[in-house]
Amino acid sequence: MVILEEAFLLGKSFFEESSLKKGQDLYLSNKLKLSFEKERAYEGIVALTFSGLVFQDSLWWDVQLSFRFTEKEGLSSLLVKPKCSCLPFLEKGQCAHAAALFYHVYVEKLRKRQLAFKDFVEQGEEEHGGEITEEGTGRTKRFQAGVIPREFGLFYHHAKEVLGLPVSRFDLGLFQLCSGQVISLPSPTPFLGTLVVRFFSNPYRVLYAYKTEKIHTFVSLFSEYSLFNWETGEYFFFENVIVNALKKIKMLGLHGPNDLFFVWHELVESGQVILLWNDGPLESVLSKLQKATIVANFFSQEESTCLEFFLEAENEKGNVLVQIPSALKFFFFQGGYLDHFYTKREALNFLEKILKTSRENWKEILTSSHSLNGEWKNFFTFQLQMLSEQGEDLICFSPQGELFSFSLKSWEKLWRALWNFGGHEFLK
């Protein structure tokens, strides 16, 4: 309960006490599932975004929280911006649903992060040192000074994401190895090993390693599309095929399992990349997956008839809710990809084309006539290609990290049946 009290005290700066108390009840009753998270860091400022669904009064509410703080000051400089689809939020700018997501993010993310790196937030603590824990194994390495990774196995998109690096280029910093030795970044040599992409399920994480005679996990990938070994001090550059995949991941902000499976599948087939799930072979996990089923729920809200979709699957404890794969956000507003069109009419025209086109041709739908916000057009192009060339199933998982498969064909059939029944009125 001490952790919840910490969250309550921190949350009072951003939420009313009544919202925090109701949010804590929702969090403790396990009525929340996280659907998306993203991190960016620039010039010592960390920006985190989390989206999720909170279940209350027989409805799922879309919630989003944006966090911003400085690496040097940590949570003492925290700013929080909530967003929710419920009426209380529209009226007051806050609600219990956003508070519930705040509790989840603090307990599962922010507090662990603060504790793990409290010795390294400020520069110049060489005399104190500290430890960093490797995700998935619990092993720790002792550091005494210098630039260190925020976490082993991450793909750093910007130099400032590495703790203590005061410059904007990786090659200008001093790097402290696991042994405590401080070195300059050496000239890179060609990467001759096998890249290992490690997926962890609870919470969902993606970390990188590489394999020679053994698997090396104390590594970092840099935005120069290179790899640094924090144990040996070796520095490698990747060949074009791996560089192209990493460029796509970086430029499009890809994070979900289906997106990353699609990016890496050709290199897996050629033996240049290995995919692991909870440090076991991904192939053996995928071959045993149970199917998740679609549930469509009609309900009335504010004199309108509404329709919500969610996925259900069975495990040894009974039915569990499963997160809808992010690629299927093409079918939704309010946090879905349709929000990124300039007008609702364009979004609905785009969705209508999807429903009238066979899936293998979806990648040809997007044209220069579609007006999208920012750089979302490249992201849409990738997602449509992925769905067009994907097999029969997508991967999805429960909030507890259990993997399930989901039939794309069933999803298509349901939406086309609704389109044939209601046409334009159904889309509206």
C-alpha positions in Angstrom: 0.0 0.0 0.0 3.0 2.3 0.4 3.4 2.4 -3.4 -0.3 3.4 -3.8 0.2 6.2 -1.2 3.2 7.4 -3.2 1.1 7.5 -6.4 -1.7 9.3 -4.5 0.6 12.0 -3.2 2.2 12.5 -6.6 -1.2 12.4 -8.4 -2.7 15.2 -6.2 -0.7 17.7 -8.4 -2.8 16.6 -11.4 -6.1 15.1 -10.2 -8.8 15.8 -7.6 -8.7 13.5 -4.6 -12.1 12.1 -5.5 -10.9 11.1 -9.0 -7.7 9.5 -7.4 -9.7 7.5 -4.9 -12.1 6.2 -7.6 -9.2 5.6 -10.0 -7.4 3.5 -7.3 -10.5 1.3 -6.9 -10.6 0.8 -10.7 -6.9 0.0 -10.8 -7.1 -2.5 -7.9 -10.1 -4.2 -9.4 -8.1 -5.0 -12.5 -10.5 -3.1 -14.8 -7.7 -1.6 -16.9 -5.6 -2.8 -19.8 -2.7 -1.0 -21.4 -2.8 -0.9 -25.2 0.0 1.4 -26.2 3.2 3.0 -24.9 5.8 5.2 -26.4 8.9 7.0 -25.2 11.0 9.8 -26.6 13.9 11.7 -25.2 15.6 14.9 -26.4 18.1 17.1 -24.7 17.5 15.7 -21.3 13.7 15.8 -21.5 11.8 12.5 -21.4 8.3 12.3 -22.9 6.1 9.2 -22.3 2.7 8.4 -23.8 0.4 5.6 -22.5 -3.0 4.6 -23.9 -5.4 2.1 -22.4 -9.0 1.0 -21.8 -10.8 1.2 -18.4 -13.9 -0.8 -17.8 -16.7 0.9 -15.8 -20.5 0.8 -15.9 -20.5 -1.9 -18.6 -18.4 0.3 -21.0 -14.8 0.5 -22.0 -13.4 4.0 -21.9 -10.4 5.2 -24.0 -7.8 6.8 -21.9 -4.5 8.5 -22.7 -1.8 10.0 -20.5 1.2 12.0 -21.6 4.1 12.4 -19.1 7.0 14.8 -19.4 10.0 15.2 -17.0 13.7 15.9 -17.1 16.3 13.2 -16.7 18.2 15.3 -14.1 15.2 16.1 -11.8 13.2 12.9 -12.4 9.6 12.8 -11.1 10.0 16.0 -9.2 9.7 17.8 -12.6 6.8 15.6 -13.7 4.0 17.1 -15.9 0.9 15.0 -16.7 -1.6 15.6 -19.4 -4.7 13.3 -19.4 -7.3 12.6 -22.1 -10.5 10.4 -21.9 -13.6 9.8 -23.9 -16.0 10.0 -20.9 -18.4 12.9 -20.0 -16.7 13.8 -16.7 -13.5 14.4 -18.5 -15.1 16.6 -21.1 -16.7 18.6 -18.3 -13.8 18.9 -15.8 -10.7 17.9 -17.7 -10.1 14.9 -15.4 -11.8 11.7 -14.4 -11.4 8.4 -12.5 -10.4 6.5 -15.7 -7.4 8.7 -16.3 -6.5 8.4 -12.6 -6.7 4.6 -12.8 -4.2 4.7 -15.8 -2.0 7.0 -13.7 -1.8 4.5 -10.9 -0.9 1.7 -13.3 1.8 3.8 -15.0 3.3 4.9 -11.7 3.4 1.4 -10.1 4.4 -0.6 -13.2 6.6 2.0 -15.0 7.6 5.2 -13.3 8.5 4.0 -9.8 10.6 1.1 -11.1 12.4 3.4 -13.5 13.1 5.9 -10.7 14.4 3.3 -8.4 16.5 1.6 -11.0 18.4 4.7 -12.1 18.3 7.0 -9.1 22.1 6.8 -8.7 22.6 8.0 -12.2 20.2 10.8 -12.8 22.7 13.5 -12.0 26.1 13.7 -13.6 29.2 13.6 -11.4 28.2 10.8 -9.0 31.3 8.8 -9.9 32.1 8.1 -6.3 28.8 6.4 -5.6 28.3 4.1 -8.5 25.2 1.9 -8.7 23.7 -1.2 -10.4 21.6 -1.7 -13.5 19.4 -4.8 -13.9 19.1 -6.7 -17.1 15.5 -7.2 -18.2 14.2 -10.8 -18.2 17.0 -12.4 -16.1 17.4 -10.2 -13.0 21.2 -10.2 -13.3 22.9 -6.9 -12.3 26.1 -5.3 -13.3 28.0 -2.7 -11.2 29.0 0.7 -12.6 31.3 3.2 -11.0 31.3 6.2 -13.3 30.6 7.4 -16.9 28.0 7.1 -19.5 25.7 4.1 -19.0 22.7 2.6 -20.7 19.2 3.4 -19.4 18.5 -0.3 -19.8 20.4 -3.1 -21.5 19.0 -4.2 -24.9 17.3 -1.0 -25.9 17.4 0.6 -29.4 18.4 4.2 -28.6 17.0 6.5 -31.3 18.8 9.6 -29.9 22.2 10.0 -28.2 20.6 11.9 -25.3 18.7 8.8 -24.3 21.9 7.3 -22.9 22.2 8.3 -19.3 25.0 10.9 -18.7 25.8 11.5 -22.4 26.1 15.3 -22.6 26.6 15.5 -26.4 24.3 14.9 -29.4 26.5 12.2 -31.0 27.2 8.7 -29.6 30.8 8.7 -30.9 31.8 11.8 -28.9 31.0 10.3 -25.5 33.0 8.2 -23.0 31.5 4.8 -22.3 31.8 2.9 -19.0 31.9 -0.9 -19.4 30.4 -3.3 -17.0 33.9 -3.8 -15.5 34.0 -0.1 -14.6 36.6 0.7 -17.3 35.9 3.9 -19.2 36.7 4.0 -22.9 36.0 6.1 -26.0 33.8 4.6 -28.6 36.1 2.5 -30.9 35.9 2.4 -34.6 33.2 0.0 -35.6 33.8 -3.4 -37.3 31.4 -5.4 -39.4 28.7 -7.3 -37.4 29.2 -11.0 -38.0 26.9 -12.5 -35.4 23.1 -13.1 -35.4 20.9 -10.4 -34.2 18.5 -11.5 -31.4 15.1 -9.7 -30.9 13.8 -10.6 -27.5 10.1 -10.1 -26.7 8.9 -10.1 -23.1 5.2 -10.4 -22.3 4.4 -9.0 -18.9 4.8 -6.1 -19.3 5.3 -6.1 -23.1 8.9 -5.2 -23.9 11.3 -5.5 -26.9 15.0 -5.8 -26.2 17.9 -6.7 -28.5 20.9 -9.0 -28.1 23.2 -10.9 -30.4 24.5 -14.4 -30.7 28.0 -15.7 -31.5 29.1 -18.7 -29.4 26.7 -17.4 -26.8 24.0 -14.8 -26.5 25.2 -11.4 -25.5 22.5 -9.4 -23.7 24.5 -6.5 -22.2 24.3 -4.5 -25.4 22.7 -1.4 -26.9 21.7 -0.5 -30.4 22.3 3.1 -31.5 20.6 5.3 -34.0 23.7 5.1 -36.3 22.4 1.5 -36.8 25.3 0.0 -34.8 25.6 -2.2 -31.7 27.8 -1.7 -28.6 28.8 -4.4 -26.2 29.0 -3.0 -22.7 30.9 -6.1 -21.4 33.7 -6.2 -24.0 33.7 -2.7 -25.5 33.3 -4.0 -29.0 31.4 -1.8 -31.5 29.8 -3.2 -34.7 28.1 -1.7 -37.7 25.2 -3.6 -39.4 24.9 -4.5 -43.1 22.2 -2.9 -45.2 19.5 -5.5 -44.7 19.5 -5.0 -40.9 19.9 -1.3 -41.3 16.8 -1.1 -43.5 14.8 -2.9 -40.9 16.0 -0.7 -38.1 15.4 2.4 -40.2 11.8 1.3 -40.7 11.3 0.7 -37.0 12.8 4.0 -36.0 11.1 6.2 -38.7 7.6 4.7 -38.2 7.8 4.2 -34.5 7.0 0.5 -34.7 6.6 -1.3 -31.4 3.8 -3.9 -31.6 4.6 -7.6 -32.1 2.8 -8.0 -35.4 4.6 -5.0 -36.9 8.0 -6.2 -35.7 7.4 -9.9 -36.8 6.6 -8.5 -40.2 9.7 -6.3 -40.4 12.0 -9.1 -39.3 10.4 -12.2 -41.0 12.6 -12.2 -44.1 15.8 -12.0 -42.1 14.6 -14.7 -39.8 14.1 -17.0 -42.8 17.7 -16.2 -44.0 19.1 -16.9 -40.5 20.3 -13.4 -39.8 17.8 -12.7 -37.0 16.4 -14.8 -34.2 13.1 -14.0 -32.5 12.5 -15.0 -28.9 9.5 -14.8 -26.7 10.3 -14.7 -23.0 13.7 -16.0 -24.1 12.2 -19.1 -25.7 11.9 -19.8 -29.5 9.1 -17.8 -30.9 8.1 -20.5 -33.4 7.3 -23.0 -30.6 5.1 -20.4 -28.9 3.2 -19.5 -32.0 2.5 -23.1 -32.9 0.5 -23.7 -29.7 -1.6 -20.5 -29.5 -5.3 -20.6 -28.7 -7.7 -18.5 -30.8 -9.3 -15.3 -29.5 -12.9 -14.6 -30.6 -14.6 -11.3 -31.5 -17.4 -10.0 -29.3 -19.6 -7.2 -30.7 -21.7 -5.4 -28.1 -24.5 -3.0 -29.1 -25.6 -0.5 -26.4 -27.4 2.8 -26.0 -25.6 6.0 -25.0 -27.0 9.5 -25.1 -30.0 8.6 -27.4 -27.6 6.8 -29.8 -27.0 3.2 -30.6 -23.3 2.4 -30.2 -21.2 -0.7 -31.1 -18.1 -1.7 -29.4 -15.7 -4.6 -30.2 -13.5 -6.6 -27.9 -11.7 -9.9 -28.0 -12.1 -12.8 -25.6 -10.1 -16.0 -25.1 -10.1 -18.9 -22.7 -7.3 -19.9 -20.3 -7.2 -22.2 -17.3 -9.0 -19.5 -15.2 -11.8 -18.9 -17.6 -12.5 -16.1 -20.1 -10.0 -13.3 -20.3 -10.1 -10.0 -22.3 -7.5 -9.7 -25.1 -6.1 -6.5 -26.6 -7.1 -5.9 -30.1 -4.0 -5.8 -32.4 -2.9 -2.2 -33.1 -3.0 -2.8 -36.8 -6.8 -3.0 -36.7 -7.0 0.6 -35.5 -7.7 1.4 -39.1 -11.3 0.7 -38.3 -11.7 3.2 -35.5 -11.8 6.8 -34.4 -11.3 8.0 -30.8 -7.7 6.8 -30.5 -7.7 4.8 -33.7 -5.9 5.6 -37.0 -8.9 7.2 -38.6 -8.3 10.2 -36.4 -5.2 11.1 -38.5 -7.2 12.1 -41.6 -7.8 15.8 -42.0 -11.5 15.3 -42.3 -14.0 12.7 -41.1 -15.3 12.4 -44.7 -11.9 11.3 -46.0 -11.5 8.8 -43.1 -14.9 7.3 -43.9 -14.1 7.1 -47.6 -10.9 5.3 -46.8 -12.7 2.8 -44.5 -15.3 2.2 -47.2 -12.5 1.3 -49.7 -11.1 -1.2 -47.2 -14.5 -2.8 -46.8 -15.0 -3.0 -50.6 -11.5 -4.4 -51.3 -10.1 -7.8 -50.8 -7.4 -7.9 -48.1 -4.5 -8.9 -50.4 -5.1 -5.6 -52.2 -5.3 -3.3 -49.2 -1.8 -2.1 -49.7 -2.9 -0.4 -53.0 -5.7 1.6 -51.4 -3.7 4.6 -50.1 -3.1 7.2 -52.8 -1.7 10.7 -53.0 -5.3 12.0 -52.8 -5.6 11.0 -49.2 -4.7 13.8 -46.8 -3.1 12.6 -43.6 -1.7 14.5 -40.7 2.1 14.7 -40.5 4.1 11.6 -41.6 1.3 9.2 -41.0 1.1 8.3 -44.7 4.3 6.3 -44.5 2.9 4.5 -41.4 -0.4 3.8 -43.1 1.4 2.4 -46.1 3.4 0.0 -43.9 0.4 -1.1 -41.9 -1.7 -1.8 -45.1 1.2 -3.7 -46.6 1.6 -5.8 -43.4 -2.1 -6.6 -43.3 -2.2 -7.4 -47.1 0.7 -9.8 -46.9 0.0 -11.2 -43.4 -1.1 -14.8 -43.1 -4.5 -15.8 -41.7 -3.8 -14.7 -38.1 -2.5 -11.8 -36.1 -0.9 -12.0 -32.7 -2.7 -10.5 -29.6 -2.2 -10.9 -25.9 -4.0 -10.4 -22.6 -3.0 -7.8 -20.0 -1.3 -10.7 -18.1 1.0 -11.3 -21.1 -0.6 -14.5 -22.5 -0.3 -14.8 -26.3 -3.3 -15.7 -28.5 -3.9 -15.7 -32.2 -6.8 -13.9 -33.9 -8.3 -14.6 -37.3 -8.1 -11.8 -39.8 -10.7 -13.6 -42.0 -13.2 -13.5 -39.2 -12.6 -9.8 -38.7 -13.1 -9.1 -42.4 -16.3 -11.2 -42.5 -17.8 -9.4 -39.5 -17.1 -5.9 -40.8 -18.3 -6.7 -44.3 -21.5 -8.2 -42.9 -22.1 -5.0 -40.9 -21.3 -2.9 -44.1 -23.7 -4.9 -46.2 -26.4 -4.5 -43.5 -26.0 -0.8 -42.8 -23.9 0.8 -45.5 -22.9 4.4 -44.9 -25.2 4.7 -41.9 -23.3 2.0 -40.2 -20.0 3.8 -40.8 -21.4 7.0 -39.3 
